[in-house]
Amino acid sequence: MIPFSRRDTVIIPSRSRTTISIRVENPSLAEGYIPRIDLCDDVYPEDTLVTNRDRRAFIDIINTDEANREIEISVIELKEVKFISPHNPDLVRKTCLTNALLTFQLETMME
């Protein structure tokens, strides 16, 4: 094992959404954007805005496979974000309604 590896190994449980920490290469940025990372089939990390906390950022990863997946994640360079546009109230309202409908449908299916 290399003591200062540029990769971390993480096990993502089957059929789950898991929050993991990723090492950040550029500690000078307090906040930044992590683009979508292509890891492997059936494992989907989100692309997201993150806060750099002691050279670590936290993201969610979804594993749709029936088996646990062991993945290796490289040190990530945060992308600088200069401007974030304010939310469009109509879009937020539509998204909330859609999410509420999906939640209702899932709850109805599970009963």
WOMO-V514167 format. One record per pair of residues at least 12 apart in sequence whose C-alpha atoms are under 8 Angstrom apart, sorted by the first residue. I is the first residue (numbers start at 1). J is the second residue. If there is no record, write none. Layout:
i=I j=J
i=I j=J
This chain:
i=6 j=74
i=6 j=75
i=7 j=72
i=7 j=73
i=7 j=74
i=7 j=75
i=8 j=22
i=8 j=72
i=8 j=73
i=8 j=74
i=8 j=75
i=9 j=70
i=9 j=71
i=9 j=72
i=9 j=73
i=10 j=70
i=10 j=71
i=10 j=72
i=10 j=73
i=11 j=68
i=11 j=69
i=11 j=70
i=11 j=71
i=12 j=61
i=12 j=62
i=12 j=63
i=12 j=68
i=12 j=69
i=12 j=70
i=12 j=71
i=13 j=63
i=13 j=67
i=13 j=68
i=13 j=69
i=14 j=63
i=14 j=64
i=14 j=65
i=14 j=66
i=14 j=67
i=14 j=68
i=14 j=69
i=15 j=62
i=15 j=63
i=15 j=64
i=15 j=65
i=15 j=66
i=15 j=67
i=16 j=62
i=16 j=63
i=16 j=64
i=17 j=60
i=17 j=61
i=17 j=62
i=17 j=63
i=18 j=60
i=18 j=61
i=18 j=62
i=19 j=58
i=19 j=59
i=19 j=60
i=19 j=61
i=20 j=58
i=20 j=59
i=20 j=60
i=20 j=61
i=21 j=56
i=21 j=57
i=21 j=58
i=21 j=59
i=22 j=56
i=22 j=57
i=22 j=58
i=22 j=59
i=22 j=73
i=22 j=74
i=22 j=75
i=22 j=76
i=23 j=55
i=23 j=56
i=23 j=57
i=23 j=74
i=23 j=75
i=23 j=76
i=24 j=52
i=24 j=55
i=24 j=56
i=24 j=57
i=24 j=75
i=24 j=76
i=24 j=77
i=24 j=78
i=25 j=55
i=25 j=75
i=25 j=76
i=25 j=77
i=25 j=78
i=26 j=55
i=26 j=77
i=26 j=78
i=27 j=52
i=27 j=54
i=27 j=55
i=29 j=52
i=29 j=78
i=29 j=80
i=30 j=51
i=30 j=52
i=30 j=53
i=31 j=49
i=31 j=50
i=31 j=51
i=31 j=52
i=31 j=78
i=31 j=80
i=31 j=81
i=32 j=49
i=32 j=50
i=32 j=51
i=32 j=52
i=32 j=78
i=32 j=79
i=32 j=80
i=32 j=81
i=33 j=47
i=33 j=48
i=33 j=49
i=33 j=50
i=33 j=78
i=33 j=79
i=33 j=80
i=33 j=81
i=34 j=47
i=34 j=48
i=34 j=49
i=34 j=50
i=34 j=76
i=34 j=77
i=34 j=78
i=34 j=79
i=35 j=47
i=35 j=48
i=36 j=48
i=39 j=71
i=39 j=72
i=39 j=73
i=42 j=62
i=42 j=63
i=42 j=64
i=42 j=65
i=43 j=61
i=43 j=62
i=43 j=63
i=43 j=64
i=43 j=65
i=43 j=69
i=44 j=61
i=44 j=62
i=44 j=63
i=45 j=59
i=45 j=60
i=45 j=61
i=45 j=62
i=46 j=59
i=46 j=60
i=46 j=61
